Amino acid sequence: MDQKRTWIYCRVDNGGVNCAELLEMQRHGLESYAKEHELQIVGFSSDTGNGLALDRPGLKAFLSAAECGNLDVLLIHNLDRLGRGMKNITAHLKSLRNHGVHVHTAANGEVDLDVYEMIFEMVKK
């Protein structure tokens, strides 16, 4: 069975003294999830800071890999690690779906991107 090429992305909001420790805990949990679900880790990136910022280096790294077709799965702790605000999160999810990338969260497993976008459209109205 071919393992799905998986990128791990971690983000923490604060830049406090335990920031590196929090990122490491997130990464360790996601690596365990990947192993349990037989996902092949092909990349990792992380960011520290506000989820409203769209110019985060770690975010750009996995989006670039997705655009180049270098991954099948984005693995994150939960959806709010992508960013804050439904509009920003939905834009990222839509872009990933358009590149054939599935999103998994350690908290909830695979995210149904079609349902998420439908809910966003309903809330937006």
Secondary structure as GFF3:
##gff-version 3
##sequence-region A 1 125
A	DSSP	beta_strand	4	12	.	.	.	ID=ss1
A	DSSP	alpha_helix	19	36	.	.	.	ID=ss2
A	DSSP	beta_strand	39	48	.	.	.	ID=ss3
A	DSSP	alpha_helix	57	67	.	.	.	ID=ss4
A	DSSP	beta_strand	73	76	.	.	.	ID=ss5
A	DSSP	three_ten_helix	79	81	.	.	.	ID=ss6
A	DSSP	alpha_helix	86	98	.	.	.	ID=ss7
A	DSSP	beta_strand	102	105	.	.	.	ID=ss8
A	DSSP	beta_strand	109	110	.	.	.	ID=ss9
A	DSSP	alpha_helix	113	124	.	.	.	ID=ss10
###
